[in-house]
């Protein structure tokens, strides 16, 4: 039976991102597994199957240097313990990652790298034996750089995330921890829109910094939720909303928010730089825009046509079933 190491950042603690939620399901496929989690934002919560590489200090330069130095020793120790497969949910974008995967190749780990970034650095992951893409667009791009690429769409809990009676409500999930990231994630634009139009909206935040900044704007009809939400609590919010805008400049390849929103019957408004925009256009489960000035008309179109919300759920059922997880077992064996 395969002994599998699952590597990523903040895989410990309450699963909130796509990588950590995927790992929660994937690890059940492999009785002999060990999770290797690099601490970043989540506080340490130890479990029997998880090794945590601590950050020791919040200074990002010191943290990264320390973790980069000790990570290979953790991996070498696990290899000596008989672990021979490495499954990653990570962002690899530097020469360090290229060194690391070359090192793993030398000590005979078979590495399966799941691409979660929209613009991966393929030179950093060329030593991985298998690249796993989460969208058709990424699959086609990865095939240009690597001979062994597999397509596995993400999976979400369709039994938890599902629609209820809809309101004329906009939901904005996953507001960045830091205000400095607002521009890249489209939050600045959305705040300006809401301040001007007073549309009913909910924002889900993850830090006191973001909460205090947005609260100070005193935007009418905007409700702020700043706490950790369980999937059921999050679903109860998404299920009532008609629209989820994802106006990202830089983004994950397949944002978790979009998938959970679709399952909850939220129509997505997104820039056409997201891989999921092509799925949305095909199933008419949202609107893909090229320019910010198209946003207002997209909202009006969705609010006047409930078929977008019905198609959203159908899209999630078509693409994001939990059965997708079984493909990892078929791949690794």
Buried (B, 14 or more C-beta within 10 A) or exposed (E): EBBBBBBBBBBBBEBBBBBBBBBEBBBEBBEEBBBBBBBEEBEEEEEEEBBBBEBEEEEEEEBBEBBBEEBBEBBBEBBEEEBBBBBBBBBBBBEBBBBBBEBBBEEEBBBBBBBBBBEBBBBBBBBBBBBBBBBEBBBEBBBEBBEEBBBBBBBBBBEBBBBEEBEEBBBBBBBBBEBEEBEEBBBEBBBEBBEEEEBBBBBBBBBEBBBEBBEEEEBEEBEBBBEEBEBEEBBBBBBBBBBBBBBBEEBBBBBBBBBBBBBBBBBBBBBEBBBBBBBBEEBBBBBBBEEBEBBEEBBEEBBEEEEBBBBBBBBBEBBBBEEBBBBBEEBBE
